[in-house]
């Protein structure tokens, strides 16, 4: 048996993203979205989500390359002066691992983001992390510990099988195989929680076009599959700055179909 979930990341980042999530849920195959609670258009996203009974909404935990909720005054060791997390994921990961002070701030921010999601009144369907930073074992541990206090039941383990990508004609690099193996540790950390059997959207991040979806669906293995996207109805200034090479509109259009594409 195959179960396929089409999801959208960065819900709340801009109104163009929010509009794409709403339309893809009403008109297409999108059933799941992950909310950035500290993002500029988060309130607009929550308003839309409340009017979408078929949309399952989760927390998109942001701990790298995005806005913090608590701000620099409360997070002086892990944020920049403007309150954003650095885009340097490796440096932040090392800092989170080795610095007790950084870990205290990290946990405070994780707790704040969960609390902010709870304050929306939306049901917490799942949790994932911006740029899959929950693959960091310290972040995963804190996310699960804090999340269970808020009824956490599901997380995304970004396990993208290289064999499937190879069947789609994609060249597989060593890093793809290493990442896939590393996800087994996160799966172990998440034991007791519901996780997808495989996730797609990593190799083709920002480029999950309809053509690629069709190709991927022809080679999917059995089990529960999540295909995640970054849709937007238009390329606004924020998206151009943050993700200049992403095909947001093409990904949105790919979601305006049913599950049999």
C-alpha distance (Angstrom), angle and dihedral (degrees) to the residues before:
residue distance angle dihedral
X1 . . .
X2 3.79 . .
X3 3.79 126.3 .
X4 3.80 116.4 -173.9
X5 3.79 125.8 -166.7
X6 3.80 120.3 -170.7
X7 3.79 111.2 -155.4
X8 3.80 139.5 178.5
X9 3.79 127.7 -141.6
X10 3.82 128.6 -155.0
X11 3.82 95.5 38.6
X12 3.80 104.0 174.1
X13 3.79 97.0 27.4
X14 3.82 94.9 109.3
X15 3.79 136.4 -13.3
X16 3.81 89.4 -109.3
X17 3.81 88.8 60.9
X18 3.81 91.7 45.6
X19 3.78 92.3 50.0
X20 3.80 90.2 51.0
X21 3.81 91.6 50.8
X22 3.80 91.5 50.0
X23 3.79 95.3 47.1
X24 3.81 94.5 42.8
X25 3.79 89.4 52.3
X26 3.81 94.4 46.8
X27 3.80 97.5 38.8
X28 3.80 106.3 21.9
X29 3.80 146.2 26.4
X30 3.82 101.6 -68.4
X31 3.82 112.6 121.8
X32 3.80 103.2 157.4
X33 3.81 136.8 50.0
X34 3.80 134.6 176.2
X35 3.80 117.8 -137.5
X36 3.81 125.5 -140.7
X37 3.81 98.9 -150.2
X38 3.83 95.5 -165.0
X39 3.80 96.6 44.4
X40 3.83 121.5 115.3
X41 3.81 95.8 -108.3
X42 3.81 98.1 38.8
X43 3.81 94.5 115.3
X44 3.81 90.4 52.4
X45 3.81 89.7 49.6
X46 3.80 92.0 51.9
X47 3.80 91.2 49.3
X48 3.79 91.0 52.7
X49 3.81 93.5 43.9
X50 3.80 91.9 55.6
X51 3.81 88.3 60.3
X52 3.83 94.1 48.7
X53 3.82 108.9 76.6
X54 3.82 92.4 174.8
X55 3.82 93.6 55.5
X56 3.80 117.7 95.3
X57 3.79 108.5 -152.4
X58 3.79 126.8 -160.3
X59 3.78 138.3 171.4
X60 3.80 118.9 -85.4
X61 3.80 97.8 -156.6
X62 3.81 110.6 -145.4
X63 3.81 116.8 -156.4
X64 3.80 99.9 140.8
X65 3.82 135.2 42.5
X66 3.81 95.7 2.7
X67 3.77 147.4 72.1
X68 3.78 119.9 -59.2
X69 3.78 119.9 -140.8
X70 3.81 98.2 -140.7
X71 3.80 97.2 44.8
X72 3.78 133.9 -139.5
X73 3.82 96.1 -65.1
X74 3.80 90.2 64.1
X75 3.80 95.6 32.1
X76 3.82 104.5 40.5
X77 3.81 94.8 148.5
X78 3.79 99.5 49.1
X79 3.82 105.7 32.8
X80 3.77 137.3 59.8
X81 3.83 120.9 -113.9
X82 3.82 90.4 -91.8
X83 3.80 91.0 57.3
X84 3.79 95.4 -107.5
X85 3.77 125.3 126.6
X86 3.79 115.5 -116.0
X87 3.81 118.6 -101.7
X88 3.82 88.8 -133.2
X89 3.80 97.8 102.5
X90 3.80 95.5 177.5
X91 3.81 94.3 52.6
X92 3.80 92.1 46.2
X93 3.78 91.1 47.5
X94 3.79 91.9 53.8
X95 3.80 90.5 46.6
X96 3.80 92.5 50.6
X97 3.79 90.8 49.2
X98 3.80 100.7 47.3
X99 3.81 106.4 29.2
X100 3.83 118.3 76.4
X101 3.81 89.8 -166.3
X102 3.80 91.1 52.7
X103 3.79 90.1 49.0
X104 3.81 91.2 53.5
X105 3.79 90.1 53.6
X106 3.80 90.3 44.0
X107 3.79 92.3 54.7
X108 3.81 91.7 46.5
X109 3.81 90.3 54.1
X110 3.80 92.8 46.7
X111 3.80 90.2 50.7
X112 3.81 90.6 48.0
X113 3.80 93.3 51.6
X114 3.80 92.3 49.5
X115 3.81 90.2 47.9
X116 3.81 91.2 49.2
X117 3.78 90.9 52.0
X118 3.80 90.8 49.2
X119 3.81 89.4 50.8
X120 3.82 90.1 60.9
X121 3.79 90.0 67.1
X122 3.80 90.8 -129.6
X123 3.79 118.5 135.6
X124 3.81 110.8 -106.6
X125 3.79 100.9 -123.1
X126 3.82 98.2 170.0
X127 3.80 145.2 -24.8
X128 3.78 131.0 -130.6
X129 3.79 133.2 158.9
X130 3.78 136.7 -116.2
X131 3.80 109.2 -101.1
X132 3.83 87.7 2.0
X133 3.80 91.0 -80.4
X134 3.80 89.4 159.0
X135 3.82 84.9 82.0
X136 3.81 83.7 79.3
X137 3.84 102.2 94.5
X138 3.81 93.8 -139.9
X139 3.80 92.0 52.3
X140 3.80 92.1 44.7
X141 3.79 92.1 51.9
X142 3.81 93.1 49.5
X143 3.80 93.0 42.7
X144 3.80 91.8 53.6
X145 3.81 94.9 42.8
X146 3.79 93.7 49.1
X147 3.79 94.4 36.5
X148 3.77 94.0 56.3
X149 3.81 88.0 60.4
X150 3.82 86.3 60.5
X151 3.79 97.1 45.4
X152 3.80 98.7 -93.0
X153 3.80 110.7 -175.4
X154 3.80 105.9 158.0
X155 3.78 138.4 34.7
X156 3.77 133.7 176.4
X157 3.78 115.7 -110.8
X158 3.83 101.5 -166.3
X159 3.80 95.7 -140.2
X160 3.80 107.3 156.8
X161 3.83 110.2 -178.6
X162 3.81 109.7 -131.6
X163 3.81 91.0 -152.2
X164 3.80 91.1 63.3
X165 3.78 92.2 49.4
X166 3.80 89.7 48.6
X167 3.81 89.5 52.6
X168 3.81 86.8 54.5
X169 3.80 89.3 56.2
X170 3.80 96.5 -102.6
X171 3.79 119.3 146.1
X172 3.81 108.0 -119.7
X173 3.79 117.9 -140.4
X174 3.78 128.9 -161.1
X175 3.79 90.2 -108.3
X176 3.82 90.7 58.8
X177 3.79 90.7 55.9
X178 3.81 94.0 44.5
X179 3.80 91.6 50.7
X180 3.80 91.3 49.7
X181 3.80 91.9 51.6
X182 3.82 92.0 46.1
X183 3.81 91.2 56.2
X184 3.81 88.4 69.2
X185 3.80 89.0 72.7
X186 3.79 91.3 54.1
X187 3.80 89.4 47.7
X188 3.81 87.6 54.4
X189 3.81 91.3 48.9
X190 3.81 89.2 50.3
X191 3.80 95.4 51.7
X192 3.78 109.3 144.4
X193 3.81 92.1 30.9
X194 3.79 125.9 95.6
X195 3.81 112.5 -105.2
X196 3.81 132.0 171.7
X197 3.79 117.7 -105.1
X198 3.79 90.7 -129.8
X199 3.79 137.7 1.8
X200 3.79 129.0 -154.7
X201 3.78 129.2 -164.1
X202 3.80 101.2 72.7
X203 3.79 100.9 94.6
X204 3.79 90.9 37.7
X205 3.79 96.7 37.4
X206 3.77 108.7 164.0
X207 3.79 91.0 6.8
X208 3.81 104.9 73.1
X209 3.78 93.3 134.5
X210 3.78 125.2 173.0
X211 3.81 90.4 -101.3
X212 3.79 90.9 55.3
X213 3.79 92.2 46.0
X214 3.80 90.8 53.4
X215 3.79 90.2 48.8
X216 3.80 92.4 47.2
X217 3.80 95.7 47.4
X218 3.79 89.7 55.4
X219 3.81 90.4 61.4
X220 3.80 103.9 35.9
X221 3.80 116.4 135.1
X222 3.81 121.5 -135.9
X223 3.79 120.4 -80.9
X224 3.79 135.9 53.9
X225 3.81 113.0 -31.4
X226 3.79 127.7 -172.2
X227 3.79 118.2 -159.9
X228 3.78 109.1 -169.1
X229 3.78 127.3 -163.0
X230 3.81 143.2 -178.5
X231 3.81 103.5 -134.4
X232 3.79 129.2 179.5
X233 3.78 132.1 165.2
X234 3.80 91.4 -133.9
X235 3.79 141.4 2.9
X236 3.79 105.4 -101.5
X237 3.81 126.2 -175.7
X238 3.81 94.3 -93.2
X239 3.80 93.6 52.6
X240 3.79 91.6 46.2
X241 3.79 89.4 53.8
X242 3.80 99.3 42.3
X243 3.82 101.0 35.6
X244 3.80 108.0 16.9
X245 3.80 95.8 167.0
X246 3.82 99.4 43.6
X247 3.81 120.4 113.8
X248 3.79 95.7 -140.2
X249 3.79 96.5 160.8
X250 3.81 93.3 46.9
X251 3.81 89.6 51.6
X252 3.81 89.9 49.9
X253 3.79 90.8 50.9
X254 3.80 90.1 49.4
X255 3.81 88.8 60.0
X256 3.81 93.7 53.6
X257 3.79 90.3 87.1
X258 3.78 137.5 75.7
X259 3.80 127.9 -101.1
X260 3.78 92.5 -88.5
X261 3.80 98.3 69.2
